[in-house]
Amino acid sequence: MSLTIRRYRWSDLDTIVALHRICLAQVGLVPGDGVYYDDDFPRIQEIYLACGGDFLVGEVDSRVVAMGGLKPVDSHTAEICRLRVHPAFQRRGFGATMLAALERRAVELGFVSVIGDTTLNQEAALALYERQGWRELSREQVGGLTVVHIEKHLVPPAVLEL
């Protein structure tokens, strides 16, 4: 079973909103808890795509089971948002595959670093980011949750001299 990654299409909207909510519920979070929100979903074209970022979905047998967004912060940095893998498809490397695809896309778009955040109770996400070379920047309390802010400096592919 392999994951096929492609760019988000408007017809994916209902599916990714459902995926987002399923994944949050899995770790005891809900949109509107002060940390997680979902008002960006109807505006993916504007927030992610039209301003120099991207939004990717991962499919298995034509079913969307993973997603992740790349939102420009400034000309050098992008934020990785909405990294989700459906619970029935976790523990197969799909999160790492999506994260690597987002990082590659960030390099292609000219970004030199990526930032993100997750919560302390999302242990699998924290472990994934750590394995992929991200480092913790800071923590803050939001409501009853500890938000962990993280970053990674990207290394562009080496330019071969002829």
N, C-alpha and C positions, 0 to 999 in steps of 0.2 A: 504494500500500500504506500503510494507516494503522494506527496503534496505538490500540487501545481499552483504556482503563484502568478497572479495577474493583477492588473490595475482595477480598482473599484469601478463599478458601473452603477448608475442611478437605480437600476432594477434590483440591486443588492441591498437597498436601504432597510427594508423590513427584516431581512435575514440578519444583517449585522447588528441592528438594534436588539433583536432577540438574543443573539449570541452574547452581546455585551451584558445584558441583564442576567442571563444564565450563568455566565462566568463570575459576575459580582456576587450573585446569590450563593455560589459555591463556597465563597470565602466570607459569607456573612455580611456583605455590603449591599447597599441599595443606592440608586441614583437619588441625589438630593440629600445625602447624609452629611453634606458639608465638604466632602472630598470628591465624590464622584457625581458627575452630572451627565446628561445626555443631550443637551440642547445643541451640540455641535453636529450631531448626525444629519439633520436635514440640511445642513450647510457645508457638507464635505467639499463640494466643488469650490466654494468660496474660501473656506478656512484652510484646506489642505492643498487642493490642486491648482487653483488659479493664482496663488501667491508664491509658487515656486517649490511647493512640497509635493507629497504624493500620499496615496492611501492604497494599500495593497490588501488583497484577500487571498486566502489559501483554500484550495479545493481538493477534495478527495472524491473521485467518481462524480464530478460535477456538483458536489454539495459543498457549500461554503462552511468550513470548519475552523478557520483561523482568520485573523485580520490584524492590521496595524497601520497607524498613520504616522506621517512625517510632516511636522508643522514647523515652518521657518520661524526662528526667534529673531535672528538678525542675519547679516550676510555670511557669517561664519558658523553659526550654530542653528541646529534644528532640534526640535523636541520630538521624541518618539512617544506616541500616544496610542491608546486603545489596543495595545498588544494583548490579544486574547486567543485562546485555543479552547474549543468546545471540550467539556470534561470527558466526553466519551472518546476523544482523540488525543488526550494528554498522555505524557510519558512515552512518546514516540519520536521525540526530537523536533516536533513541528514548531514549538515555540522558538527554539534555537534557529531553525531554518527561517522563520519569519523575521526574527531579529537580525540575522545576518543579511537577509535580503533588504531590510530597511537601512541597515548600515551601508551596504553597497550602493543603494540608491542615493543616500545622503552624499557619499563621495562623488557619485556621478553628477549630482546637482551642485557640487562645489563647496559643500560644507566641510569644515575641519573638525567639528566636534558635535556630539549629540548629548542631549540631556533628557531626563525623564524623572518620574517619581512612581513610587508604589507605596503600599502600606506595610508596616511591620508584620501584620498578620498574613501577608501574602508570601509565605515562606518559599514556595516554589519559584515565584517571580524573582525574589531576591537572590536565590541560589543561581538561577539562570543568568541574571545580569552579572553576578560575580564570576561565574565560569567564563563569560564572554569578555571579561576584562574591564568591566565598568567599575567605578569607584564611588563610594559614598561621599557626598558633599556636606550634607546636613540633615537634621531631623527637626520636625516641628509637630506640635500637637494641634490637631484640627478636630474639634469635637472630642470624641473618645478615642480617636485613632492617632497613631504615630505615622506621619508621612515621611518617607525616606527619599531625599533628593539625590540623584545619581548622575554621573556623566562618564563619557568616554571620548578620548581624543582619537580621531580616525586617521588611519594611515593610507594615503592614496596609493594606488598601484605604482610600482617603480617605473620610471620612464627609461626605456632602454636607449642607450647611446649607440648610434651607428657609426 
